[in-house]
Amino acid sequence: MGSTVLSLRIDGELLDRLRQHAARRGMSVQDYVVRTLVRDDFDERFHAAVDETEKFYGAETRHPDPADRVT
């Protein structure tokens, strides 16, 4: 798998927060952002697969999104 360069223009405050999040995990900002995007992409593909499985088997109940839980 190859890689491609993606250039972003982001707000300074957001960059500072990203630096803090990355530092807490001992990561570079680039690695932190890529990991976050990969995780989000996986979540979307997983939910799409669950939806397709439910359609295939005719499930009438939609499982709640864990992100919607109230804690």
KAFEN-V616519 format. One line per field, one symbol per residue. ss: DSSP state (A for helix, B for strand, O for the rest). burial: + if it has 9 or more other ideal C-beta (glycine too) atoms within 8 Angstrom, else -. A space follows every 50 residues. Layout:
ss = ???
burial = ???
This chain:
ss = OOOOOOOOOOOAAAAAAAAAAAAAOOOOAAAAAAAAAAAAAAAAAAAAAA AAAAAAAOOOOOOOOAAAOOO
burial = --------------+--++-++----+-+-+++-+-----------+--+ --++-----------------
